[in-house]
Amino acid sequence: MGLCRFCQKVRQYDLLSPVVTIRGLRALRGATSLDQDTSDEMDLKIQELFGEMVNANNLSPDDIVSVIITATSDIHSKFPAGSLRKLGLDDVALLGAQEIDVIGAPGLTLRILVHFESDLERSKIKHIYLHGAKVLRADITAKNSGQK
């Protein structure tokens, strides 16, 4: 199967480099949990999570295409996107949704999916799970902390 026209152009202009990097759309996952369902707690935790996600992957605001945020059904204090807007994401598409209510799943949990443009390989993306949400992806949490 051949390369798309865009990929062919990238290779055409990057012939002198031993490594071909292709800037494309990537997805970055993260989650955190609230101690209590309040507006201040939402601002604190979602901004902390988003900041760690952006910093760990060296993203600039112009790299970010869109953000999807889900909240468990026990969160009612505010729309999570409002907490991200306070960080200046005025020109980024934000979408909030309710997470599926699964028996036994952790409550007061927020998940974020960031779509961004980058030449970062998918295997190099650092997904971030904080606080009580670490149990959702213990494998990723261990990998990020250098454990096995």
Backbone hydrogen bonds in HBPLUS format (Angstrom, degrees):
<---DONOR---> <-ACCEPTOR-->    atom                        ^
c    i                          cat <-CA-CA->   ^        H-A-AA   ^      H-
h    n   atom  resd res      DA  || num        DHA   H-A  angle D-A-AA Bond
n    s   type  num  typ     dist DA aas  dist angle  dist       angle   num
A0008-GLN N   A0004-CYS O   2.95 MM   4  6.24 155.6  2.01 155.0 162.6     1
A0009-LYS N   A0005-ARG O   2.98 MM   4  6.25 153.6  2.06 147.7 154.2     2
A0010-VAL N   A0006-PHE O   3.00 MM   4  6.36 158.1  2.05 152.5 158.3     3
A0011-ARG N   A0007-CYS O   3.02 MM   4  6.27 164.0  2.05 149.7 153.6     4
A0012-GLN N   A0008-GLN O   2.84 MM   4  6.02 150.9  1.93 144.9 154.0     5
A0013-TYR N   A0009-LYS O   3.04 MM   4  6.31 153.6  2.11 153.4 158.1     6
A0014-ASP N   A0011-ARG O   3.18 MM   3  4.97 146.4  2.30  95.8 105.9     7
A0017-SER N   A0014-ASP O   3.22 MM   3  5.59 150.4  2.32 108.1 116.3     8
A0024-GLY N   A0118-SER O   2.85 MM  94  5.56 163.4  1.88 145.4 141.7     9
A0118-SER N   A0024-GLY O   2.93 MM  94  5.56 157.4  1.98 151.2 156.5    10
A0026-ARG N   A0116-PHE O   2.68 MM  90  5.29 159.3  1.72 161.4 168.9    11
A0116-PHE N   A0026-ARG O   2.96 MM  90  5.29 159.1  2.01 138.6 145.2    12
A0028-LEU N   A0114-VAL O   2.83 MM  86  5.01 152.1  1.91 143.8 153.0    13
A0114-VAL N   A0028-LEU O   2.84 MM  86  5.01 165.0  1.87 150.3 152.8    14
A0128-ILE N   A0029-ARG O   3.13 MM  99  6.63 143.9  2.26 149.5 151.1    15
A0030-GLY N   A0112-ILE O   2.96 MM  82  5.14 132.6  2.19 154.2 154.6    16
A0112-ILE N   A0030-GLY O   2.78 MM  82  5.14 165.6  1.80 145.0 146.4    17
A0031-ALA N   A0128-ILE O   3.01 MM  97  6.69 138.9  2.19 143.6 154.9    18
A0130-LEU N   A0031-ALA O   2.89 MM  99  6.28 164.9  1.91 155.8 160.0    19
A0032-THR N   A0110-LEU O   2.90 MM  78  5.43 152.8  1.97 152.9 161.0    20
A0110-LEU N   A0032-THR O   2.89 MM  78  5.43 166.5  1.91 152.2 156.6    21
A0034-LEU N   A0108-LEU O   2.77 MM  74  5.31 158.5  1.82 155.8 163.2    22
A0038-THR N   A0036-GLN O   3.07 MM   2  5.89 125.5  2.38 108.1  92.7    23
A0042-MET N   A0038-THR O   2.97 MM   4  6.19 156.5  2.03 149.4 156.1    24
A0043-ASP N   A0039-SER O   2.99 MM   4  6.28 166.9  2.00 153.7 156.3    25
A0044-LEU N   A0040-ASP O   2.97 MM   4  6.16 170.8  1.98 152.2 154.8    26
A0045-LYS N   A0041-GLU O   2.93 MM   4  6.05 177.3  1.93 156.0 156.9    27
A0046-ILE N   A0042-MET O   2.95 MM   4  5.87 167.5  1.96 155.4 159.7    28
A0047-GLN N   A0043-ASP O   3.07 MM   4  5.86 155.2  2.14 142.5 149.8    29
A0048-GLU N   A0044-LEU O   3.02 MM   4  6.05 149.3  2.11 139.9 148.8    30
A0049-LEU N   A0045-LYS O   2.98 MM   4  6.14 164.8  2.01 145.6 149.4    31
A0050-PHE N   A0046-ILE O   2.94 MM   4  6.04 171.2  1.95 146.6 149.5    32
A0051-GLY N   A0047-GLN O   2.93 MM   4  5.89 158.9  1.98 140.8 147.4    33
A0052-GLU N   A0048-GLU O   3.01 MM   4  6.24 157.8  2.06 149.0 154.6    34
A0053-MET N   A0049-LEU O   2.93 MM   4  6.19 157.6  1.98 154.3 161.1    35
A0054-VAL N   A0050-PHE O   2.95 MM   4  6.15 165.7  1.97 155.8 158.7    36
A0055-ASN N   A0051-GLY O   2.93 MM   4  6.03 167.6  1.94 150.0 154.1    37
A0056-ALA N   A0052-GLU O   2.90 MM   4  5.82 163.6  1.93 145.8 150.9    38
A0059-LEU N   A0054-VAL O   3.03 MM   5  5.07 169.3  2.04 144.9 147.7    39
A0058-ASN N   A0055-ASN O   3.26 MM   3  5.01 169.2  2.27 102.6 105.6    40
A0063-ASP N   A0060-SER O   2.94 MM   3  5.38 150.0  2.03 114.9 124.0    41
A0064-ILE N   A0061-PRO O   3.27 MM   3  5.63 144.1  2.41 106.4 115.0    42
A0117-GLU N   A0063-ASP O   2.81 MM  54  5.07 157.1  1.87 140.2 146.1    43
A0065-VAL N   A0115-HIS O   2.79 MM  50  5.43 163.9  1.81 146.5 150.7    44
A0066-SER N   A0115-HIS O   3.36 MM  49  5.24 157.7  2.41 129.9 134.8    45
A0115-HIS N   A0066-SER O   2.85 MM  49  5.24 174.9  1.85 157.6 159.4    46
A0067-VAL N   A0093-ALA O   2.85 MM  26  6.32 153.0  1.92 160.8 169.0    47
A0095-LEU N   A0067-VAL O   2.92 MM  28  6.37 146.9  2.03 156.6 165.5    48
A0068-ILE N   A0113-LEU O   2.88 MM  45  5.09 163.9  1.90 146.4 151.4    49
A0113-LEU N   A0068-ILE O   2.79 MM  45  5.09 151.6  1.87 152.6 159.6    50
A0069-ILE N   A0095-LEU O   2.76 MM  26  6.13 163.4  1.78 162.9 168.0    51
A0097-ALA N   A0069-ILE O   2.88 MM  28  6.33 138.6  2.05 153.7 162.1    52
A0070-THR N   A0111-ARG O   2.87 MM  41  5.13 157.4  1.92 140.4 148.0    53
A0111-ARG N   A0070-THR O   2.89 MM  41  5.13 161.0  1.93 142.9 148.6    54
A0071-ALA N   A0097-ALA O   3.00 MM  26  6.55 143.6  2.13 150.8 161.6    55
A0099-GLU N   A0071-ALA O   2.76 MM  28  5.39 171.1  1.77 136.3 139.0    56
A0072-THR N   A0109-THR O   3.05 MM  37  5.55 142.5  2.20 154.0 163.3    57
A0075-ILE N   A0072-THR O   3.13 MM   3  5.96 156.0  2.19 131.2 131.0    58
A0082-GLY N   A0079-PHE O   3.03 MM   3  5.61 141.7  2.18 115.1 124.6    59
A0083-SER N   A0080-PRO O   2.97 MM   3  5.36 133.5  2.19 107.8 119.7    60
A0084-LEU N   A0081-ALA O   3.09 MM   3  5.10 120.4  2.46  94.8 109.5    61
A0085-ARG N   A0081-ALA O   2.90 MM   4  6.20 151.9  1.98 152.1 160.5    62
A0087-LEU N   A0084-LEU O   2.87 MM   3  5.40 158.5  1.91 115.5 122.8    63
A0088-GLY N   A0085-ARG O   2.92 MM   3  5.39 162.6  1.95 119.1 122.1    64
A0105-ALA N   A0102-VAL O   3.12 MM   3  5.55 165.7  2.15 131.0 132.8    65
A0124-LYS N   A0121-GLU O   2.88 MM   3  5.31 153.1  1.96 114.2 123.1    66
A0125-ILE N   A0122-ARG O   3.23 MM   3  5.44 162.9  2.26 108.1 113.3    67
A0133-ALA N   A0130-LEU O   3.01 MM   3  5.52 137.3  2.19 145.0 142.2    68
A0134-LYS N   A0131-HIS O   3.17 MM   3  5.91 169.5  2.18 122.5 125.0    69
A0136-LEU N   A0133-ALA O   2.97 MM   3  5.47 154.7  2.04 114.1 121.7    70
A0140-ILE N   A0137-ARG O   3.09 MM   3  5.46 122.8  2.43 105.9 118.5    71
A0141-THR N   A0137-ARG O   3.05 MM   4  6.37 166.0  2.07 156.4 160.7    72
A0142-ALA N   A0138-ALA O   2.93 MM   4  6.00 160.4  1.96 146.1 150.8    73
A0143-LYS N   A0139-ASP O   3.06 MM   4  6.18 156.7  2.11 139.3 146.0    74
A0144-ASN N   A0140-ILE O   2.90 MM   4  6.09 162.3  1.93 155.3 159.2    75
A0145-SER N   A0141-THR O   3.17 MM   4  6.35 138.4  2.35 138.4 148.8    76
A0145-SER N   A0142-ALA O   3.21 MM   3  5.19 128.0  2.50  93.8 107.2    77
A0147-GLN N   A0142-ALA O   2.79 MM   5  4.81 140.1  1.94 154.3 149.4    78
A0146-GLY N   A0143-LYS O   3.19 MM   3  5.14 159.4  2.24 101.5 107.5    79
